[in-house]
């Protein structure tokens, strides 16, 4: 299989250029037509239910991914590559529940195992289940950097656990994360998310004192990372460097293997643990994890999403025995160490472990990551051809089945606090471009394409070349309606 591992320097240069250019987006007239002829005419059931939901659910939806312009859709069926809404409209699913469903939505071979479990023992008991071992053994046998694994309730919980383990193991305080990366919504990791350099500005409701031992470094900048490591060495040391291995926000700001190797070397030099957040990448871009694919010796690995195959309870932490001993529960022999305080009544439930085991087993047996990656290659190649055909400034690339279609480059901005006079410009541009992302996402939806925020797409094993080609026809119908937006004078 040809694995698209794009030149990160070239992609980042294209993104640098994109955010300097005028905005190209769906024309105002085409957007009005989509709103009237599709959303108002064909999605009345969704609109009505969301209006009612606003009285009981803040904002009307439960998930950050569920909001879209002009109103969220109510999905009633998911199967293979398709989603169906309450009004009976059918869509190509490139959201993939935010990434978990690499096999496609609701695969029958996993569903049958879950139903069998529900007949025999129920979704949860609070005691040990055989599939807890089977899942842990399968993960450890596939991912080279994982000797042991502990299941948790979510990726957010697993990130929290990873930091506690790192601090216990190293006896150091600080955590350095890559700017722009999302590692869940815990207080201390609400720092530097979405836009590199954003620091505490996205963490509303979190006291600044929570960030005393957390800092960020620029994606792809080993010099910046080493400066921070050297500084922290004078103030308690760095317990961990935490990164998404394809770049912040699932590779929205792409990084390369050479950078990862450099991070690994710096971690060894300064005695920090290297934490790979593989909530997105594990069992999606490779069934050996990104650490196995890229040959990086990470110390701890955060899991989520695919780990439970789209079922609830999708989180876990894996790593080397010398560090995982800090998560030990129950009767233990050997080293007596202080244990990290973690738990969760609904962590490692039979239903999540059964679903996760049979999902990953199927992924391994059918080379799903490779096939879904081939579909990602075909989709990206087709989008790049359309961008060229219509002479648009859009930037398209992919890492296997994680695909990016950046039309406005909202998340490629960064904040330089040494130049505070530039911050209002960054905030204004990102706000304006985020709105255009929503409009493009609405246009895709009206053409039967569900994406993640109008800029990220996941492919799955449920796609075929013919389906990808049909999806590209629909993208072309949107691209035909794109125009340059008027430049606002400062």
Secondary structure as UniProt FT lines:
FT   HELIX           8..18
FT   TURN            19..20
FT   STRAND          24..26
FT   HELIX           28..34
FT   HELIX           35..40
FT   HELIX           41..42
FT   HELIX           44..53
FT   TURN            54..56
FT   HELIX           58..60
FT   HELIX           64..66
FT   STRAND          75..80
FT   STRAND          82..85
FT   TURN            86..87
FT   STRAND          90..93
FT   HELIX           96..98
FT   TURN            99..100
FT   TURN            102..103
FT   HELIX           108..120
FT   HELIX           130..142
FT   TURN            144..145
FT   STRAND          148..152
FT   HELIX           155..170
FT   STRAND          174..178
FT   TURN            188..189
FT   TURN            199..202
FT   TURN            204..205
FT   HELIX           208..211
FT   TURN            212..213
FT   STRAND          214..217
FT   TURN            219..220
FT   HELIX           222..233
FT   TURN            234..236
FT   STRAND          238..243
FT   TURN            245..246
FT   HELIX           248..251
FT   STRAND          253..254
FT   HELIX           257..270
FT   STRAND          273..277
FT   TURN            279..281
FT   TURN            283..285
FT   TURN            287..288
FT   HELIX           289..294
FT   STRAND          300..304
FT   HELIX           305..308
FT   TURN            309..310
FT   STRAND          315..319
FT   HELIX           321..324
FT   HELIX           325..327
FT   TURN            345..348
FT   HELIX           350..365
FT   TURN            366..367
FT   HELIX           368..389
FT   TURN            390..391
FT   STRAND          395..399
FT   TURN            400..401
FT   STRAND          402..406
FT   HELIX           410..412
FT   HELIX           417..422
FT   HELIX           423..446
FT   TURN            447..448
FT   STRAND          449..450
FT   TURN            453..455
FT   STRAND          456..458
FT   TURN            461..462
FT   HELIX           465..479
FT   TURN            480..481
FT   STRAND          482..484
//
